[in-house]
Amino acid sequence: MWIERLPISFRLYYKGAIWRIKEDEKVIYLTFDDGPVPEITLAVLDILDKYGIKATFFCVGENVVKYPEVYAEILRRGHRTGNHTFNHLKGFGCTAKSYIANVAKAAEIIDSNLFRPPYGRITRKQLRLLGCRYKVVLWDLITRDYNRLLSPEFIMKKIRKLSRNGSVVVFHDSEKAKKNLFAVLPQAIEFWQKEGYRFEKL
């Protein structure tokens, strides 16, 4: 998606999905999509340890199969994980049956009641079916760290402008996002701490 915060019309369309939590408290919910990837995910874990923060990682099933030791490390360090499909599928263009089957395949190795659709692309039928088993989590603010045309300065400007109580914030522990992720994440954490936010897992 190309918009840092989706408009209210999207949130109403995807009724039942989680976008923001505890709107009356200064809390940030840090989330990371697309891992685990050894070099990236382990470095993110070290950054979070440095600041004493726990976060939520939405993991791709095939990456968990490739790197089970990294997935185990996420849990060992006290973070939470969620299902991000087995093959990082876009819900648009998939039948509900095939999409649900792909999520179920990931669930065989990712024990969680949290689900985030890759790219935020999910049909209302898929959402309704998955909502029977999962808390479907979207976001209040996506950093777009994966976009190599964006600078860390631009991303931080958006974070400063759009962060608010209860924001669910998306970063990506992926190779594509690496440059912006490592430049922005410590700055963002320090900004939120200075502004008096605390951090919670989903």
N, C-alpha and C positions, 0 to 999 in steps of 0.2 A: 504494500500500500504506500501511497505517496503523501498522505496527509498525516501529520503528527497526531492530531486528535480528530477522530471521526465525528461528524455532526450528529445532533440528537436524532435525526431521522434514521440513521443507521442503527442507533441503539434501540430505537423503538421497533425497527424491522426485525432485529435479532433479540426479541423479548425473551428473557430467561437467561441470557448470557451475563457474565460478570464483567463489568467494565471498571468499577471503582468501588472501594470499600471504606467504611468508617469515615464518611465525609465530614464528620464533626471533630475529627482528631488529626493531628499532624503526623500522619503515618505515610510512608512510601513502601510499596510492595515491589521490590526488585525481582524481575523475571528475566530468564535467559533462554533463548530458543535455539534449536537446531543441533545441539551437541548430542553426546559428548564427542569432543575432538581433543586428543591428548594435550598437545602443546597449548591450545587455547583454553580449554576448560580448566586444566590444572593451574594455569596462571590466574584465571578469574578467581578460583578458589583461594589462592594465596592473597589476592587483593582483598577479598571479602574477609579473610582471617585477619588481615592487618587492621581492618576497621571494626572488627567484631560484629559483622553483619551476617545474618542468615537470609537466604534467598530461595527462589523456586526455579528449577530448571525443567523446561519442557523438552523432553528428549525424543529423538527420532529412533525408532526401534532398530533399524539396520545399523545405526551407529553404536547402539548399546551392544549389539551382537559383536561388532568389530572390536569394541573397547570396553569390555565388561569391567575391567579393573578401574577404569576412570569413572564409570557409572557408580561402582561401589564406593569410590572415594567421595563422590558428591554426598552420598548418604552417610558415610562414616563421619564426615565433617559437620553433620547436623542440618543439612539443607533438605529441601523437599523436592520431589520430582513429579512431573506430569507427563501425560501421553501426548505425543505430537505426530501421531500416525507412524506406521512402520516405514513408509517410503517417502515421507514429506509430500503427501498428496494435496493437490488443490481440490477442494470439494466441488467447485464448479466443473462440470464436464464429467463427473463421476456419478454413477448411479448410487442411490442411497445404500443399496445392498453391498456393492463393492467397497464403498467408503467405510461402512461400518465393519466390514470384514477386515479391512486393513488396520483399523483402530484396534480391533480384537486381537489381531496378530501381534501388534505392539504390546497389548495388555498382558500377553503371556510372559513378557520379561520386564514390564514396567508396572509395578504394583502401586496404583494410584487411582484416586477418584477424581483427579483433575485432568482436563483435556483442553488443549488449545489447537484450533485448526491452523495449519500452515497457511501463511499469507492472509489469514483472516477470512479465507474464502470457504464458506460453508453455506449450504442451502438450508432453508427453514425446515425442510423435512429431515435432513441429516441432524440439524440441531435438536429437533424435537425427539428424535430417536435416541441420540446420545445423551440428551438431558435426563433420561430415565436412569442412567447409571453414573453419569459424570457431572461435576460442576464444570461447565464450559466457560473458559476464561478468555476474554479478549483483552482490551487494554484501554487505559485512559490516555496514555502517552507512548508513542513508539518513537525511538530515537533515530531510526533509519541509519544506524551505524553501518549497515551493509552497503550503503550507496557510496561508491568510491568517488562520486562527483561532489559529495558534501565534505566540508572541512570540519575538523573538531570544533573550531570556533563557531561555526554555524549551528552545529548540533547543541553546543552548550547554550547558545542564545535561546534556542527553542526550549531547552530544559528549564532555564531560568524563567522564561515567560509562561510556560504551560504547566509546571508542577503545581500541584494543589493537594489539599487534604485527601488522603485515601487513594492517591493515584497508583494504578497498576502500570508499571513502566517496563517496556521491553527493550532489552539488548539482545545480542546474538553471540553465542560462543562458537563462532564459525570462522573458517579461514577468510572468507570474503569480508567479514566485518572486523578482522583483527586490528588493522591500523587505527580505525576510529575508536574501536572498543577500548583499546589500551590507553589511548590518549584521553578519552572522555570519561571513562568510568571513575577513576580517582577524583577528577575535578567535580564530577556530578555528586559523588558521595560527600565530598567536603562542602560543597554548596548546600546540600540538603541538611547536613549536620549544623552548619552555620545558621541556617534558617529555622532550626529547632525541630526538624523532623526526626522521628525514630523509624526503624525498619522492622518489618515483620514478614514472615513467610505467609504464603496463602494457606 
